[in-house]
Amino acid sequence: MKKSLIVLALAAGCSASGQPQGSENGSGDGSGGEGGSGGARDPLTGLYQAGGGTHPSQMCILRKTGRAQFGITLWSPGLRACSGAGTVALSGDRVTLAMAGDSPCTIEAKLKDGVMTFPGSVPPTCAYYCGSGASFAGATLTRRGATRADALEAKDPAGEPLCG
């Protein structure tokens, strides 16, 4: 009996993991359900990345507790980084990233053809999330994958899952 339950759980997990995340309400705001209901692919979920090697800049976006959430690590020259997490919303091509931390930081980025572009300047309070000499300003990340599994590939500065 226990073997049957384990096999059933593994089969259910495998069949759901490869499906794109859907937006149940069709609004594109990232507010649909967590598991994707077979609807259109979520316009935000996935892995966004720039650079390569051992320290690529990465952002993951996925749905948790009914809301689109993100985690981000941006590397600057000299191995200085910005890192944070919070909620994300999409309206047209405007992406609003709101940090969930001790310092208020909301960044209005643009998303076009899978490329997330951060503005040339960000609120001064966003410096709280960055090491000396690093900034979110002007960053550009390209969507490398559009699934939950892709998003879970992103790593934080310590090598742990960024959206785990």
Secondary structure, DSSP 8 states (H G I E B T S, - for coil): -HHHHHHHHHHHHHHHHTS--B-TTSSSSS-S-SS--SSSB-SS-EEEEE--TTS-EEEEEEEETTEEEEEEEEEEGGGEEEEEEEEEEEETTEEEEEE-SSS--EEEEEEETTEEE--S---GGGGGGB-TT--STT-EEEEEE-SHHHHTT-B-TTSSBTT-
